[in-house]
Amino acid sequence: MTPFFPTPADLTHCPELALMIILQTTLEMSRRMLLAAYPDFCDDDRSEVPSAEYAYLEAIFHQLDALERTLRGYRQCLGHRPGIESGDPDDDAF
């Protein structure tokens, strides 16, 4: 995650960018917290039968990914508004 902070001019033209950044930061920290709590989740050699807990964890990661893509797409749309200085390198990744 590359930190991106809207300029004051961006927020004047598009105040919802502030909430978008807060939400994206929260999603990223949620992902990191879950990986810290379940460090073996990403292990390829995890031989145990998937538990309900890990099935839900996998579903959460899929939802995090989907919401991040949606937010990135929305930010791209906002970046086409007049007066918005798109300085977020992740905006091109959608």
Secondary structure, 3 states (H helix, E strand, C coil): CCCCCCCHHHHHHCCHHHHHHHHHHHHHHHHHHHHHHCHHHHCCCCCCCCCHHHHHHHHHHHHHHHHHHHHHHHHHHHHCCCCCCCCCHHHHHC
